[in-house]
């Protein structure tokens, strides 16, 4: 009877020890998962910031290019008007 009690106490000790080990293992796994989630959130946040920065940069470049082309077009248009005016004046002078 004493042997059986010793075996039972030994198995209960092993069971309790393994239960504590399992809880500790689950806590470690949970902490690791929380850290992974945090890292993923940080990665996504950094990616969104870079994406916004790139988008702002492209919009600014597009705006600058549009302004440049509009200015060039207006200058060309003014030049054509000026050339046409000079041409008409020459023709008038030649006629007179």
DAWOKA-V192983 format. One line per field, one symbol per residue. phi: phi as a letter, one per 20 degrees, with the letter a starting at -180 (. if undefined). psi: psi as a letter, one per 30 degrees, with the letter a starting at -180 (. if undefined). burial: I if it has 9 or more other C-alpha atoms within 8 Angstrom, else O. A space follows every 10 residues. Layout:
# DAWOKA-V192983
phi=???
psi=???
burial=???
This chain:
# DAWOKA-V192983
phi=.fffffffff ffffffffff ffffffffff ffffffffff ffffffffff ffffffffff ffffffffff ffffffffff ffffffffff fffffe
psi=eeeeeeeeee eeeeeeeeee eeeeeeeeee eeeeeeeeee eeeeeeeeee eeeeeeeeee eeeeeeeeee eeeeeeeeee eeeeeeeeee eeeee.
burial=OOOOOOOOOO OOOOOOOOOO OOOOOOOOOO OOOOOOOOOO OOOOOOOOOO OOOOOOOOOO OOOOOOOOOO OOOOOOOOOO OOOOOOOOOO OOOOOO
